[in-house]
């Protein structure tokens, strides 16, 4: 049922459009936010994609943007407060 065509809204972007954005992010020295990337995609490729949707697509693909620093992993905190347990 989920694989059948005709369900939901059709994509207005192609895989090449997202690859173009990824290449721009790797080549350019500057950083972009999602709104700027959406505007760049509209100007360069003629594809209208909201900044929220573009952010979700790039996040789902992974590997683009800031990578986690392996020298500074996220810190885990321990909460040693006593719980409210019945006595």
VENKAMO-V79067 format. One line per field, one symbol per residue. burial: 1 if it has 24 or more other C-alpha atoms within 12 Angstrom, else 0. Layout:
burial=???
This chain:
burial=000000000000100011011100100000000100110110000010100001101100000100000000000000000000000
